[in-house]
């Protein structure tokens, strides 16, 4: 998403870029990285466009500025929207990818896409994630032809980063506001608040939307420590491979809870067609059109 698509007429001249993120801390919704770039000669004009750290602006003002920069032919922009499921999957996989690395990779991807378009980036300003100097060295080693400035509160110091902050924040706000819940449970609600762990409305939503077997809806970053407190009554899942390994090592496997004990009932199926269609099965399987595989 963004203006990436064709090289702007000013793109072959020296250009600057700002990079910032929105939604790093929330337990709900995507994390969004945004960038804004323009010709170096446009910097003075850029400083007059009232861009500021998006957190200091009201929502109406952020929306207004975002619409203005979208129509400004002297500005290019792009976003990388990282789905909450991707965040959790990367952070919980065997070879874990932490949030800082995910953030770095997103910023690197935005720079690379802009360069691939043909834009002559000579300076890039980045709001830091982790140690500023280590981050700067990392970026410089990947893109040696570009001068990187990595700083804390860069969105308050450099207008080009302030613009990127607005791009990221408005994109995330819209994504959360327009989020389509995949789950089909009848009691699903949208009053999830800001998505931040300390928000009472978010806390209440998490408590009301947990499932003993399937956990949280896909809107939730279930790898967040915040979710642990809501998972005390969850059912332990023991995979067959793990159980076999435990038995072979002489260890007793965990007690498995029967699905019938928590409200799931078996349904006799008359044919393979009914079985594979998912009819009569939990809504989780129906919604995802999951089929029963008898053979592998």
Secondary structure, 3 states (H helix, E strand, C coil): CECCCCCCCCCCCCEEEEEEEECCCCCECCEEEEEEEEEHHHHHHHCCCCCCCHHHCCHHHHHHHHHHHHHCCCEEEEEEEECHHHHHHHHHCCCCCCHHHHHHHHHHHHHHHHHHHCCCEEEEEEECCCCHHHHHHHHHHHCCCCEEEEECCHHHHCHHHHHHHHHHHHHHHHHHHCCCCCCCCCCCCCCCCCCCCCCHHHHHHHHHCEECCCEECCCECCCCHHHHHHCCCCCCCCCHHHHHHHHHCCCCCCCCCCHHHHCCCCCCCCCHHHHHHCCCCCHHHHHCCCCCCCCC
